[in-house]
Amino acid sequence: MSTEIILNRESQIILAEGRRPAFFGSWLMWSLLALILTGTLAFLLWLALSRPLPLPRGTFFLGVISSEAAQQIFPPNVLNALPDTWKRTLSIKSTWPLVYGLANEDGQMRAFIIGPRWLVPDGETRQTAGLSAYLGETGLVFEEEKLTYSEALSWRGLERAPAMRWSNGEKIHLRWNGKQLVSDMAWNMPGTSRASSADLSTGFSADSRKAATQPEIALASSLGDLPKLRNLPDISRYEVWLNGKGFARRRFEFSHPLSENQAAAVLGIFSVTERKAFTLPDGTISIERFTPSASTSTSLFGERKNDRNESLRLSANELQISSTTGTWDIQPAENCGVQGPWIRLSSRALSTTLTDIGWKVSAEQLRALQIGTINNKIAVCFE
């Protein structure tokens, strides 16, 4: 006898059915499409901002910073002292960086900007390329070198910090780390252990002296005895105190004690002459000037006046030159974060330097700076 087992055809005890959702119309598809669309738009935007624009001849400085960051870093009095071309965009509040440039045209500093077209204002000199635009002062002559806005953005690095490029024969890129400007240029020459409170305080090593006195590194003719520095015996420090008329005091510290012959050469370089009277055949007196010479009977070290009525005090280790009376204030300056400061410029010296190249900024609107190294890279900090 057989047994028949009948299962309920409506029961789902054994049979279970599932369906895989279709790709089209799912959240995954829309997410992928959104990602592709965003990437495409970003690429097209980057491409449109990568059209090259010509740079003015004599361009030596390019800074990349947003107006929002500039307003956070610089006080209002500094921003107000900047060139008018720059101030037109720095007054707005935007996170988009712009390129702020300076060119030396016939000894005068001229300003310009490069950035997105929607941020660069209209003007007579405005040029466009893609979504980038240029605006500068009139009279600038362009050269073959070109710059793209996207290239300038890449200088900021992954941290997107304000950056700049200084070009004076060799391009140096610097980025702001919140306290100092740190460059990409190695500097292995030793600096000095101190900087004084003089308006210009410069330390030299045997290796850096020649490089540091070249015209392309000299900051301004009014701040230094550039031709004299090249002809002097080796010096380890050069300091300048300024007043409203120019030099007030200068100090040269020699690397090695001077001999009498070297002392004679130093006095001649700074216009110290001796006079000797001669009686001519007709009975008239003639005065002849000649440079001092070493003598076994008379030392050339000590105090004397030169032909410009400046007071000189020469010892074997240093030379002090003063055009005014008063005491010398040789106080150490507090280090602001760089190793072995190579040079320090007071706010007054910076004002004098900028005025020489056509940018009138008062000392009250500036801060003293020091140039040294951080991790063997050239760096700048502000006191």
Buried (B, 14 or more C-beta within 10 A) or exposed (E): EEEEEEEEEEEEEEEEEEEEEEEEEEEEEEEEEEEEEEEEEEEEBEEBBBBBBBBBBBBBBBBBBBBBBBBEEBEEEBBEBBBEBBBBBBEBEBEBBBBBBBBBBEEEBBBBBBBBBEBBEEBEBEBEBBBBBBBBBEEBEBEEEEBBBBBBBEBBEEEBBBBBBBBEEEEBBBBBBEEBBBBBBEBEBBBBEBBBBBBBBBBBBEEBBEEBBEEEEEBBEBBBBBEBBEEBBEBBBBBBBBEEEEBBBBBBBBBEEBEBEBBBBBBBBBEBEEEEEEEEEEEEEEEEEEEBBBEEEEEBBEEBEBEEEBBBBBEBBBBBBBBEEEEEEBEEBEBBBBBBBBBBBBBBBBBBBBBBBBBEBEBEBBBBBBBBBBEEBBBBBBB
